[in-house]
Amino acid sequence: MTMRSLERLLRPASIAVIGGGTWCENVVRECRKAGFVGALWPVHPNRPEIGGCPAWSALDDLPSAPDAVFVGVNRHATVDVVGALNRLGAGGAVCFASGFREASRELGDGADLQETLVRAAGDMPLLGPNCYGFLNALDGAALWPDQHGLTPVSRGVAIVSQSSNIALNLTMQARGLPLAYVLTVGNQAQTGLSAIAGALLDDDRVTAIGLHIEGLDDLSAFEAFAREARCRGKPVVALKVGRSEAARTAAISHTAALAGSAAGSDALFERLGIARVNSLPALLETLKLLHVSGPLAGADIVSMSCSGGEASLIADTAHGRRVAFPPLDAGQKEALAGALGPKVALANPLDYHTYIWGDVPAMSRCFSAMMQGPANLGIVILDIPRMDRCDPGAWLKVIDAVECARTTSGKPMAILSTLPEAMPETVAADLMSRGIVPLCGLDTAITAIEAAALLSKPVSSAHIRSPGPVDAPRLRSEQEAKAILGEHGLKIPASHAAASPQEAARMAQELGFPVVLKGTGLAHKSEAGAVALNLNSAFEVTAAALALPAPAFLVEEMVTGTLAELLIGIVPDPAHGYVLTLAAGGVLTELLQDSCSLILPVDATDIRRALAGLKIGRVLAGYRGSAPCDLEAIVAAVLAVQDIVLTAPVAEIEINPLLCGADFAVAADALLIMGEY
C-alpha cells in the first residue's frame, strides 16, 4: 500500500484535537502560543470548549478533513478514531495512547491491537502509537501534549527521536540551537523514522537533521533516506543507542565479539555518510556546527586564546582524536608578529596573551593571520563572565574581532567556551546571527569537529546487501569450510583428515614435514589446547595426537615465513547489513582489540584503507625494516570471503588466522556456519 504524503501532517493548515484530557488541552494551548494561524478544531461530544477554543461535537461536523490530528483518547477508542479519520481523508494522525506492542508482555492484546490500528489507518500517515507527536516551530504546529522549550524560528535543524522523553529534554536546550522540528516516532507501527526523516528533506528551511535511534525501522528505507539527504546537501548526525539482537546472540566466534551492534551501526553510518555521536550534548553541538557552517572540508583547526592554560587544554583534549593543528607557516608568523609584538611565542594552538585584549583591530589582525593557513575551522576560546554579576563588555569585543576575521578569511569560525555555563544563550544566538559557531565544552567541540569533517568524505555508491534468512544452518567442519573457501579463490594449506594418531602420522609423511596437527570438531582449537605446531617427524605427530583432546585430526602443511596474522570475519546483522570485521588475528584477537568494521559490499580500495587504519597495518606495510606483506593477496582473500557470503546462505564466517607473508595470504583456520550449499 502506498502511503499518503506526510506534507499535510507535518505542515498543516488545519489541526484537530480528539479528546478532552489535560494532554489535549495542552495541544490547543501550545498551538495558540506558537502562533499557529490555521484552523484549530478540538473535538469532544460533551464539552463546549477545550483549552479556551470552541469544540466540535463530532468528526463529521468539521468543516473539512483536517490535515493533522492529535488523538488523545484511550487505546481502544484510538483505533476507532483512526479508522474514522482515514475514511474522512485526514492528512495524518498522532496516536498518543500507549498499551500497544510496547506493552505486549503486560497486555496480551497489545500486539494484536497495534495491527488493528495499522489496518484502520490504511494509507493515512500515522505517528506512534505511544508517542508525544511533533513540534513544528516554523509554522507553529504543536501536536504535543506537554510543555516544551521551542520558540518560533524561520530556519533551523530537525530532530527525530525514538524516545518522547529525550525529545522533550532536547527542546529545553539553552545552547542557541534553532530547532525547526522535533518529532517522536513511538512504536513506528506504520510510519518509521526513515520515512519521517525523509519527509523533512522537502523543507528548505531545515538545515540539518539529528536522529536519536534505538533501532532502525527498515535498512533499505534508511539507506534511501541517507542517500537522498546527501544528494540534497542536508547533513545528518545520529545518536545510536542499544544493542542489536545479532550482538546479543552471536557468540561462537571472535568476529561476533568484535562486530557487535555498535561496530555495525558505526560502519553503517560511515558507509552512508552519517556522523555518529555518543551523547546528547555532542548531538546538539554537532548540529550547531552543521547549522552554521555545514560539513567541514577537513579536521585541521587553529585555536586562539589569551591563556596558555586554555591552549594546553584544547591541545590535550584533541590528543589522539581525528583533528590536527597544522603548524604556522612563515607568512602567518610574520603577520602574527606584526599584530602581537615580539613577546608572544607563535604556535598553534596560540596563546595570544593579553597585550591586545580589548583592541578589536589588533585582535582582528591576529585572528585573520591564524586563518591564512590551511585550517578548515578557526576556534577562539572565550568564556563569557556571568552576565548577572559581571560586566562582559571587554569579552564581547572578542566576538567583533572574530566576525571580522571570519569575513576576511571566508572560512568557518567558532567561539568555544570551556564550560557550557560560560556561553549564555543570548550570546550563542547572537553568534549564530553573525555566522559564527557557538561551541560549548572542549570535548564535545572536538567531537562535533570530527563529525562535521567526516561528512565531507565520499561514500560508496554500491547499495547495501540486506541479510536474508539461512535455513537449517550448521557448523561445517574445518576441512569442509576450507574446501568451500578454496572454491572461491582463497588459498588454503594442503591437508588430510585422520581418524587415529597412526593415520595422522602417515598423512604427515605424505604431506612432508614440518606439519600442523589439529583436533577437529572444536570452534576454538587454540583455547582448547587442540593445536600442535611445527611437528617434524611421524613420532612427534603420533605423540601430539595422543595428547590432543580430540578423537579425530586434521594434518596440514606448516606455513612458514609468516610476517603477520589477520582475522577476516563476516556476520549478518539484520539492523545494519553484513558486517565485515578486519582485525589483528591469532589467539590474542580479542585481547588486542585492533579491529575495524565495514558494511558489505566492499571493494579493494575500501579494504586497503581499512587495513591501513589498523595498528597492525604498520606491520603489513613493513615495520622497522621488516619485509612488507603481500597486500594484494590479503585484499584478494577478503574479497573471496565476501564472495562466499554474497553468493551462499552463510550465517557466519571467520578466517583466523589469515597467515600473511611477503608473497602469500593463506587461511590457516576457518569457521563457517551456513545452510545447504
C-alpha positions as CSV (number, residue, x, y, z in Angstrom):
1,M,0.0,0.0,0.0
2,T,1.3,3.4,-0.9
3,M,1.1,5.8,2.0
4,R,-0.1,9.4,1.5
5,S,2.4,12.2,1.7
6,L,3.4,13.4,5.1
7,E,3.2,17.0,3.9
8,R,-0.2,17.7,5.3
9,L,0.6,16.1,8.6
10,L,3.9,17.9,9.3
11,R,3.0,21.3,7.8
12,P,-0.8,21.5,8.4
13,A,-3.2,24.3,7.6
14,S,-5.8,22.7,10.0
15,I,-5.4,20.7,13.2
16,A,-8.0,18.6,15.0
17,V,-7.6,17.5,18.6
18,I,-9.6,14.5,19.7
19,G,-10.2,14.1,23.4
20,G,-10.7,16.2,26.4
21,G,-7.9,15.4,28.9
22,T,-5.1,17.6,30.1
23,W,-3.0,16.4,27.2
24,C,-5.4,17.6,24.6
25,E,-5.9,21.0,26.3
26,N,-2.2,21.4,26.2
27,V,-2.1,20.8,22.4
28,V,-4.6,23.5,21.9
29,R,-2.7,26.0,24.2
30,E,0.7,25.2,22.6
31,C,-0.6,25.7,19.1
32,R,-2.0,29.1,20.1
33,K,1.2,30.0,22.0
34,A,3.3,29.1,19.0
35,G,1.2,31.4,16.7
36,F,-0.5,28.7,14.6
37,V,-2.5,30.6,12.1
38,G,-4.5,27.8,10.6
39,A,-7.8,26.2,11.7
40,L,-7.8,24.7,15.2
41,W,-10.6,22.2,15.9
42,P,-11.0,20.5,19.3
43,V,-13.4,17.6,19.1
44,H,-15.4,16.3,22.1
45,P,-19.0,15.1,22.4
46,N,-19.8,16.8,25.7
47,R,-17.5,19.9,26.1
48,P,-18.2,23.3,24.6
49,E,-14.6,24.3,24.6
50,I,-11.1,22.8,25.2
51,G,-8.1,24.9,26.1
52,G,-10.2,28.1,25.5
53,C,-11.1,27.1,22.0
54,P,-14.7,26.2,20.9
55,A,-15.1,22.5,20.5
56,W,-16.9,20.4,17.8
57,S,-19.1,17.6,18.9
58,A,-18.1,15.0,16.3
59,L,-15.6,14.5,13.5
60,D,-18.3,14.5,10.9
61,D,-19.2,18.1,11.9
62,L,-15.8,19.5,11.0
63,P,-15.8,21.9,8.0
64,S,-13.3,19.7,6.1
65,A,-11.0,16.8,6.6
66,P,-8.2,18.1,9.0
67,D,-4.6,18.0,7.8
68,A,-3.2,16.9,11.2
69,V,-4.9,15.2,14.1
70,F,-3.8,14.6,17.7
71,V,-5.6,11.6,19.0
72,G,-5.7,11.7,22.8
73,V,-8.2,9.0,23.8
74,N,-7.7,5.5,25.2
75,R,-6.1,2.8,23.2
76,H,-9.3,1.1,22.1
77,A,-11.0,4.3,21.2
78,T,-7.9,5.3,19.3
79,V,-8.4,2.5,16.8
80,D,-12.0,3.7,16.1
81,V,-11.0,7.3,15.8
82,V,-8.1,6.5,13.4
83,G,-10.4,4.4,11.2
84,A,-12.9,7.3,11.0
85,L,-10.1,9.8,10.2
86,N,-8.9,7.6,7.4
87,R,-12.4,7.4,5.9
88,L,-12.7,11.2,6.3
89,G,-9.5,11.8,4.3
90,A,-7.4,13.3,7.1
91,G,-3.8,14.2,6.3
92,G,-2.4,12.1,9.2
93,A,-2.6,11.4,12.9
94,V,-0.5,11.4,16.1
95,C,-1.5,8.5,18.4
96,F,-0.6,9.4,21.9
97,A,-2.1,6.3,23.7
98,S,0.1,3.5,24.9
99,G,-0.7,-0.1,25.6
100,F,0.1,-1.5,22.1
101,R,3.1,-3.6,21.0
102,E,5.4,-2.0,23.5
103,A,3.2,-3.5,26.3
104,S,2.8,-7.0,24.8
105,R,4.3,-8.6,27.8
106,E,2.0,-6.8,30.2
107,L,-1.1,-6.7,28.0
108,G,-1.8,-9.8,26.0
109,D,-3.7,-8.0,23.3
110,G,-1.1,-5.2,22.7
111,A,0.4,-6.6,19.5
112,D,-2.9,-7.5,18.0
113,L,-4.4,-4.1,18.8
114,Q,-1.5,-2.4,17.1
115,E,-2.0,-4.5,14.0
116,T,-5.7,-3.5,14.1
117,L,-4.7,0.2,14.4
118,V,-2.5,0.0,11.4
119,R,-5.3,-1.6,9.3
120,A,-7.6,1.1,10.5
121,A,-5.2,3.8,9.3
122,G,-4.9,2.4,5.8
123,D,-2.8,4.8,3.7
124,M,-3.2,7.7,6.1
125,P,0.1,8.5,7.8
126,L,0.2,7.5,11.5
127,L,2.8,8.6,14.1
128,G,3.1,6.2,17.1
129,P,1.3,4.9,18.9
130,N,2.9,5.6,22.3
131,C,4.5,8.9,21.2
132,Y,4.3,12.6,22.0
133,G,3.9,13.6,18.4
134,F,5.8,16.6,17.0
135,L,6.6,20.3,17.1
136,N,6.9,22.4,14.0
137,A,8.4,25.7,15.2
138,L,8.5,27.1,11.6
139,D,4.7,27.0,11.2
140,G,3.5,27.0,14.8
141,A,2.1,23.5,14.7
142,A,2.4,21.8,18.1
143,L,0.8,18.4,18.2
144,W,2.5,17.9,21.5
145,P,0.8,17.0,24.8
146,D,3.3,18.6,27.2
147,Q,5.4,21.7,27.8
148,H,8.4,22.3,25.6
149,G,11.2,24.8,25.1
150,L,10.8,25.7,21.4
151,T,10.3,29.2,20.1
152,P,9.3,30.2,16.6
153,V,12.2,30.2,14.1
154,S,12.5,30.9,10.4
155,R,15.1,28.1,9.7
156,G,16.9,25.5,11.8
157,V,17.6,21.9,12.4
158,A,15.2,19.0,12.8
159,I,15.5,16.2,15.4
160,V,13.7,12.9,15.2
161,S,13.7,10.7,18.3
162,Q,12.5,7.3,19.2
163,S,12.1,8.5,22.8
164,S,9.5,11.1,23.6
165,N,11.1,12.0,26.9
166,I,14.5,12.5,25.3
167,A,12.9,14.7,22.6
168,L,11.2,16.7,25.4
169,N,14.5,17.2,27.1
170,L,16.2,18.3,23.9
171,T,13.6,21.1,23.5
172,M,14.9,22.5,26.7
173,Q,18.4,23.1,25.4
174,A,19.8,26.6,26.1
175,R,22.7,26.5,23.6
176,G,21.2,28.8,21.0
177,L,20.5,26.0,18.6
178,P,17.4,26.9,16.4
179,L,15.1,23.8,16.5
180,A,12.8,23.8,13.5
181,Y,11.2,20.4,14.1
182,V,11.2,17.9,17.0
183,L,9.4,14.7,16.1
184,T,8.9,11.4,18.0
185,V,8.1,8.1,16.4
186,G,7.0,5.9,19.3
187,N,6.3,2.3,18.2
188,Q,6.7,3.1,14.5
189,A,3.7,0.9,13.9
190,Q,3.2,2.3,10.4
191,T,5.4,5.3,9.7
192,G,9.0,4.8,10.7
193,L,11.9,7.0,11.5
194,S,13.3,6.7,7.9
195,A,10.1,8.0,6.3
196,I,9.7,10.8,8.8
197,A,13.2,12.0,8.4
198,G,12.9,11.7,4.6
199,A,9.9,13.9,4.6
200,L,11.9,16.6,6.4
201,L,14.2,16.8,3.4
202,D,11.4,18.5,1.4
203,D,11.5,21.5,3.7
204,D,14.2,24.0,2.5
205,R,14.1,25.7,5.9
206,V,15.7,22.6,7.5
207,T,19.5,22.9,7.6
208,A,20.5,19.6,9.2
209,I,18.8,16.5,10.7
210,G,19.6,14.9,14.1
211,L,18.5,11.4,14.9
212,H,18.1,9.6,18.2
213,I,17.9,5.9,17.3
214,E,17.2,2.9,19.4
215,G,16.8,0.6,16.4
216,L,16.4,1.1,12.7
217,D,13.0,0.6,11.3
218,D,14.0,-0.6,7.8
219,L,17.5,-0.9,6.5
220,S,16.7,-0.2,2.8
221,A,14.4,2.7,3.7
222,F,17.1,4.2,6.0
223,E,19.7,3.8,3.2
224,A,17.3,5.6,0.8
225,F,16.8,8.4,3.2
226,A,20.6,8.8,3.9
227,R,21.4,8.9,0.2
228,E,18.7,11.4,-0.6
229,A,19.8,13.6,2.3
230,R,23.4,13.6,1.0
231,C,22.1,14.4,-2.5
232,R,20.2,17.4,-1.2
233,G,23.1,18.6,0.9
234,K,21.3,18.1,4.2
235,P,23.9,16.7,6.8
236,V,22.7,14.0,9.2
237,V,24.1,13.2,12.6
238,A,22.9,10.2,14.7
239,L,23.0,9.2,18.3
240,K,22.6,5.4,18.3
241,V,21.9,3.5,21.5
242,G,21.1,-0.1,22.4
243,R,22.5,-3.4,21.2
244,S,21.1,-5.4,18.3
245,E,19.8,-9.0,18.6
246,A,22.8,-10.1,16.4
247,A,25.2,-8.7,19.0
248,R,23.4,-10.4,21.9
249,T,23.1,-13.8,20.3
250,A,26.2,-14.3,18.2
251,A,28.9,-15.7,20.4
252,I,30.5,-18.6,18.7
253,S,33.4,-16.7,17.1
254,H,35.8,-13.8,17.7
255,T,34.1,-12.0,14.9
256,A,30.8,-11.9,16.8
257,A,32.5,-10.5,19.9
258,L,34.2,-7.7,17.8
259,A,31.4,-6.9,15.5
260,G,28.7,-6.0,18.0
261,S,25.8,-3.6,17.4
262,A,28.0,-0.5,18.0
263,A,30.5,-1.7,15.4
264,G,27.8,-2.5,12.9
265,S,26.0,0.8,13.3
266,D,29.3,2.8,13.2
267,A,30.2,1.1,9.9
268,L,26.7,1.6,8.5
269,F,26.6,5.3,9.3
270,E,30.1,5.9,7.9
271,R,29.1,3.9,4.8
272,L,26.1,6.2,4.3
273,G,27.8,9.5,5.2
274,I,26.1,10.0,8.6
275,A,28.0,11.3,11.5
276,R,27.7,9.3,14.7
277,V,28.0,10.8,18.2
278,N,27.6,9.1,21.6
279,S,25.9,11.8,23.8
280,L,23.1,14.3,23.7
281,P,25.5,17.3,24.2
282,A,27.6,16.1,21.3
283,L,24.4,15.7,19.2
284,L,23.5,19.3,19.9
285,E,27.0,20.7,19.4
286,T,27.4,18.9,16.1
287,L,24.0,20.2,14.9
288,K,25.1,23.7,15.8
289,L,28.2,23.4,13.8
290,L,26.4,21.9,10.8
291,H,23.6,24.6,11.0
292,V,26.0,27.5,10.8
293,S,28.9,26.1,8.6
294,G,27.7,22.8,7.1
295,P,30.2,19.9,6.8
296,L,33.8,20.8,7.2
297,A,36.3,20.1,4.4
298,G,38.6,18.6,6.9
299,A,39.6,18.5,10.6
300,D,42.6,20.8,10.5
301,I,41.9,23.6,13.1
302,V,43.6,26.6,14.5
303,S,43.0,27.6,18.1
304,M,43.4,31.0,19.7
305,S,43.1,32.0,23.3
306,C,44.5,34.6,25.7
307,S,45.7,31.9,28.1
308,G,48.4,29.3,27.9
309,G,46.3,27.1,30.1
310,E,43.4,27.1,27.6
311,A,45.9,26.4,24.8
312,S,47.2,23.4,26.7
313,L,43.7,22.2,27.5
314,I,42.5,22.1,23.9
315,A,45.8,20.5,22.8
316,D,45.4,17.8,25.4
317,T,41.7,17.3,24.6
318,A,42.4,16.8,20.9
319,H,45.3,14.4,21.5
320,G,44.6,11.1,19.9
321,R,41.5,12.4,18.2
322,R,40.8,12.8,14.5
323,V,41.7,16.5,14.4
324,A,45.0,18.3,13.7
325,F,46.7,21.6,14.5
326,P,48.7,22.5,11.3
327,P,51.9,24.3,12.1
328,L,52.2,28.0,11.3
329,D,53.9,29.0,8.1
330,A,56.3,31.9,7.6
331,G,53.5,34.2,6.3
332,Q,51.4,33.5,9.3
333,K,54.2,34.1,11.7
334,E,55.1,37.4,10.1
335,A,51.6,38.7,10.2
336,L,51.2,37.5,13.8
337,A,54.4,39.2,14.9
338,G,53.1,42.4,13.5
339,A,49.9,42.1,15.5
340,L,51.3,40.7,18.7
341,G,54.8,42.1,19.0
342,P,58.0,40.2,20.0
343,K,57.0,38.8,23.4
344,V,54.5,36.1,22.2
345,A,55.5,32.6,21.3
346,L,53.9,31.8,17.9
347,A,52.4,28.4,17.7
348,N,49.1,26.6,17.0
349,P,47.3,26.4,19.5
350,L,48.1,30.1,20.1
351,D,48.2,31.9,23.4
352,Y,47.9,35.5,22.2
353,H,48.3,36.8,25.8
354,T,46.5,39.9,27.0
355,Y,48.7,42.5,25.2
356,I,45.9,43.1,22.7
357,W,43.0,42.5,25.0
358,G,40.2,44.9,24.2
359,D,41.9,46.1,21.0
360,V,39.5,45.0,18.3
361,P,41.7,45.9,15.3
362,A,44.7,44.1,16.8
363,M,42.7,41.0,17.7
364,S,41.2,41.0,14.2
365,R,44.7,41.1,12.6
366,C,45.8,38.3,14.9
367,F,42.8,36.0,14.2
368,S,43.0,36.8,10.5
369,A,46.6,35.8,10.4
370,M,45.9,32.5,12.0
371,M,43.2,31.9,9.4
372,Q,45.6,32.4,6.5
373,G,46.9,28.8,6.7
374,P,45.3,25.5,5.7
375,A,42.9,25.2,8.6
376,N,39.3,24.2,7.9
377,L,38.0,25.9,11.1
378,G,39.2,28.6,13.4
379,I,38.5,28.5,17.1
380,V,38.7,31.3,19.6
381,I,38.4,30.1,23.2
382,L,36.3,32.5,25.2
383,D,34.4,32.1,28.4
384,I,31.8,34.9,28.9
385,P,31.7,36.1,32.6
386,R,28.4,35.7,34.4
387,M,26.2,38.5,33.0
388,D,24.1,38.8,36.2
389,R,27.2,39.6,38.3
390,C,29.9,40.9,35.9
391,D,30.5,43.3,33.0
392,P,31.2,41.2,29.9
393,G,31.9,44.2,27.7
394,A,35.6,43.5,27.1
395,W,34.9,39.9,26.3
396,L,32.2,40.8,23.8
397,K,34.8,42.8,21.8
398,V,36.5,39.4,21.0
399,I,33.3,38.5,19.1
400,D,33.6,41.6,16.9
401,A,37.2,40.6,16.1
402,V,36.2,37.0,15.3
403,E,33.5,38.3,13.0
404,C,36.0,40.5,11.2
405,A,38.4,37.5,10.8
406,R,35.7,35.3,9.5
407,T,34.6,37.8,6.9
408,T,38.3,38.4,5.9
409,S,39.2,34.7,5.6
410,G,35.9,33.4,4.3
411,K,36.5,30.3,6.5
412,P,34.2,29.0,9.3
413,M,35.0,30.2,12.7
414,A,33.8,29.3,16.2
415,I,33.9,30.7,19.6
416,L,34.4,27.9,22.2
417,S,33.6,28.2,25.9
418,T,35.4,25.7,28.0
419,L,32.3,25.5,30.2
420,P,28.7,25.3,28.9
421,E,27.7,27.8,31.6
422,A,30.1,30.4,30.1
423,M,28.2,30.5,26.8
424,P,24.9,32.4,27.6
425,E,22.1,31.6,25.3
426,T,21.7,35.2,24.2
427,V,25.4,35.3,23.2
428,A,25.1,32.0,21.4
429,A,22.1,33.3,19.4
430,D,24.0,36.5,18.5
431,L,27.0,34.5,17.3
432,M,24.8,32.4,15.1
433,S,23.2,35.6,13.6
434,R,26.8,36.6,12.7
435,G,27.6,33.3,11.1
436,I,29.9,32.3,14.0
437,V,29.5,28.8,15.6
438,P,29.0,28.9,19.4
439,L,30.5,25.8,20.8
440,C,30.2,24.7,24.5
441,G,32.7,22.3,26.1
442,L,36.1,21.3,24.8
443,D,35.4,17.5,24.4
444,T,32.1,17.9,22.7
445,A,33.5,20.6,20.5
446,I,36.2,18.2,19.3
447,T,33.6,15.6,18.7
448,A,31.5,18.0,16.7
449,I,34.5,18.9,14.5
450,E,35.3,15.3,13.9
451,A,31.7,14.6,12.9
452,A,31.4,17.6,10.6
453,A,34.7,16.6,8.9
454,L,33.5,13.0,8.4
455,L,30.5,14.2,6.4
456,S,32.7,15.7,3.7
457,K,34.2,12.3,2.8
458,P,33.0,10.4,-0.3
459,V,30.7,7.5,0.2
460,S,30.2,4.3,-1.7
461,S,27.5,4.2,-4.4
462,A,27.0,0.4,-4.0
463,H,23.8,-0.5,-2.4
464,I,23.9,-2.3,1.0
465,R,23.1,-6.0,0.9
466,S,20.5,-6.9,3.5
467,P,21.0,-10.3,5.1
468,G,18.4,-12.9,4.2
469,P,17.2,-16.0,6.1
470,V,19.5,-19.0,6.3
471,D,17.6,-22.3,6.5
472,A,19.0,-25.1,8.7
473,P,22.4,-23.5,9.3
474,R,25.1,-25.8,10.7
475,L,28.7,-25.5,11.7
476,R,30.9,-27.0,8.9
477,S,34.0,-29.0,9.7
478,E,37.2,-27.1,9.2
479,Q,38.1,-29.3,6.2
480,E,34.7,-28.7,4.6
481,A,34.9,-25.0,5.3
482,K,38.3,-24.7,3.7
483,A,37.2,-26.6,0.7
484,I,34.4,-24.0,0.1
485,L,36.9,-21.2,0.7
486,G,39.2,-22.8,-1.9
487,E,36.3,-22.9,-4.4
488,H,36.0,-19.1,-4.1
489,G,39.7,-18.5,-4.7
490,L,41.1,-18.3,-1.1
491,K,44.5,-20.0,-0.6
492,I,44.4,-22.8,2.0
493,P,47.1,-25.2,3.2
494,A,47.3,-28.7,1.9
495,S,45.7,-31.1,4.4
496,H,44.4,-34.6,5.2
497,A,41.9,-35.8,7.7
498,A,42.9,-38.6,10.1
499,A,40.8,-40.8,12.3
500,S,43.7,-42.0,14.5
501,P,47.1,-41.0,15.7
502,Q,48.7,-43.6,13.4
503,E,46.8,-42.4,10.4
504,A,47.8,-38.8,11.3
505,A,51.4,-39.8,11.2
506,R,51.0,-41.5,7.8
507,M,49.3,-38.4,6.4
508,A,52.1,-36.2,7.7
509,Q,54.6,-38.2,5.9
510,E,52.7,-37.9,2.6
511,L,52.5,-34.0,3.1
512,G,56.1,-33.6,4.1
513,F,57.4,-32.1,7.3
514,P,57.0,-29.8,9.1
515,V,53.2,-30.1,9.7
516,V,50.5,-28.8,11.9
517,L,48.2,-31.2,13.8
518,K,44.7,-30.1,14.9
519,G,41.9,-31.8,16.8
520,T,38.7,-31.5,14.9
521,G,35.1,-30.6,16.0
522,L,36.1,-27.6,18.1
523,A,35.3,-24.0,17.4
524,H,38.3,-22.6,19.3
525,K,41.1,-25.1,19.0
526,S,43.8,-23.0,20.5
527,E,41.8,-22.3,23.6
528,A,41.2,-26.0,24.0
529,G,44.8,-26.9,23.5
530,A,43.9,-28.8,20.3
531,V,46.7,-27.5,18.1
532,A,50.3,-28.7,17.7
533,L,52.7,-26.7,15.5
534,N,55.9,-27.4,13.7
535,L,56.0,-31.2,14.0
536,N,59.0,-32.6,12.2
537,S,58.6,-36.4,12.4
538,A,56.0,-39.2,12.4
539,F,56.9,-39.8,16.1
540,E,56.2,-36.2,17.0
541,V,52.8,-36.4,15.2
542,T,51.8,-39.6,16.9
543,A,52.7,-38.3,20.3
544,A,50.9,-35.0,19.7
545,A,47.8,-36.7,18.5
546,L,47.7,-38.9,21.6
547,A,47.9,-35.7,23.8
548,L,45.2,-33.7,21.9
549,P,41.7,-33.6,23.5
550,A,40.0,-34.8,20.3
551,P,39.1,-38.2,18.7
552,A,39.9,-37.1,15.1
553,F,42.5,-34.9,13.5
554,L,43.5,-32.7,10.6
555,V,47.0,-32.8,9.4
556,E,48.2,-29.7,7.4
557,E,51.3,-28.4,5.9
558,M,53.1,-25.9,8.1
559,V,53.1,-22.4,6.5
560,T,56.5,-20.7,7.1
561,G,57.6,-17.1,6.5
562,T,54.6,-15.6,8.2
563,L,55.0,-11.9,9.0
564,A,51.5,-11.1,10.4
565,E,48.3,-12.7,11.3
566,L,44.9,-11.3,10.5
567,L,41.3,-12.1,11.2
568,I,38.6,-11.8,8.5
569,G,35.0,-12.3,9.6
570,I,31.5,-11.6,8.5
571,V,28.3,-11.8,10.5
572,P,24.8,-10.8,9.3
573,D,23.3,-8.0,11.4
574,P,19.6,-7.6,10.4
575,A,19.7,-4.0,11.5
576,H,22.8,-2.9,9.7
577,G,23.6,-5.4,6.9
578,Y,26.5,-7.8,6.6
579,V,29.3,-6.6,9.0
580,L,32.8,-7.3,7.8
581,T,35.4,-7.3,10.5
582,L,39.2,-7.0,9.8
583,A,41.4,-7.4,12.8
584,A,44.8,-8.4,14.1
585,G,44.4,-12.2,14.2
586,G,45.6,-15.2,16.1
587,V,44.9,-16.2,19.7
588,L,45.2,-12.7,21.0
589,T,42.5,-11.2,18.7
590,E,40.0,-10.2,21.4
591,L,42.8,-9.0,23.8
592,L,44.4,-6.8,21.2
593,Q,41.1,-5.2,20.1
594,D,42.7,-3.9,16.9
595,S,39.8,-4.1,14.6
596,C,37.6,-2.2,12.2
597,S,34.2,-3.0,10.7
598,L,32.7,-2.3,7.3
599,I,29.4,-2.9,5.6
600,L,29.2,-5.1,2.5
601,P,29.8,-4.9,-0.3
602,V,33.3,-3.5,-0.2
603,D,35.9,-3.1,-2.9
604,A,39.7,-3.3,-2.9
605,T,40.1,0.4,-2.1
606,D,37.8,0.1,1.0
607,I,39.9,-2.9,2.2
608,R,43.2,-1.2,1.7
609,R,42.0,1.9,3.6
610,A,40.7,-0.2,6.4
611,L,43.8,-2.3,6.8
612,A,46.0,0.9,6.8
613,G,43.9,2.2,9.7
614,L,44.7,-0.8,11.9
615,K,47.7,-0.8,14.3
616,I,48.9,-3.9,12.6
617,G,48.7,-2.1,9.3
618,R,52.2,-0.8,10.0
619,V,53.4,-4.4,10.2
620,L,51.6,-5.2,7.0
621,A,53.4,-2.3,5.3
622,G,56.8,-3.4,6.7
623,Y,57.7,-2.3,10.2
624,R,61.2,-1.2,11.2
625,G,62.9,-2.7,8.2
626,S,60.9,-6.0,8.0
627,A,59.6,-7.1,4.7
628,P,56.0,-5.9,3.8
629,C,53.2,-8.4,3.5
630,D,51.6,-9.1,0.1
631,L,48.8,-6.6,0.4
632,E,47.2,-7.6,-2.9
633,A,47.0,-11.2,-1.7
634,I,45.3,-10.1,1.5
635,V,42.8,-7.9,-0.4
636,A,42.0,-10.9,-2.7
637,A,41.4,-13.1,0.4
638,V,38.9,-10.6,1.9
639,L,37.1,-10.3,-1.5
640,A,36.9,-14.1,-1.7
641,V,35.3,-14.3,1.8
642,Q,32.9,-11.6,0.7
643,D,32.0,-13.5,-2.4
644,I,31.1,-16.6,-0.3
645,V,28.7,-14.6,1.9
646,L,27.0,-12.8,-1.1
647,T,26.5,-16.0,-3.1
648,A,25.8,-18.6,-0.4
649,P,23.5,-19.0,2.6
650,V,26.1,-18.0,5.2
651,A,25.1,-17.4,8.8
652,E,28.7,-16.6,9.9
653,I,32.2,-17.0,8.6
654,E,35.6,-16.3,10.2
655,I,39.2,-16.8,9.0
656,N,41.5,-16.7,11.9
657,P,44.3,-16.6,11.4
658,L,45.0,-15.5,7.8
659,L,48.7,-16.0,7.6
660,C,50.3,-13.2,5.7
661,G,53.8,-13.3,4.2
662,A,55.8,-11.5,1.7
663,D,54.2,-13.3,-1.2
664,F,51.2,-15.1,0.2
665,A,48.0,-14.9,2.3
666,V,46.8,-18.3,3.5
667,A,43.7,-19.2,5.6
668,A,45.2,-21.4,8.4
669,D,41.9,-21.8,10.2
670,A,38.2,-21.3,9.2
671,L,34.9,-21.3,10.9
672,L,31.8,-21.5,8.7
673,I,28.1,-21.7,9.6
674,M,25.9,-22.0,6.6
675,G,22.8,-23.7,5.2
676,E,22.9,-26.1,2.3
677,Y,25.3,-25.1,-0.4
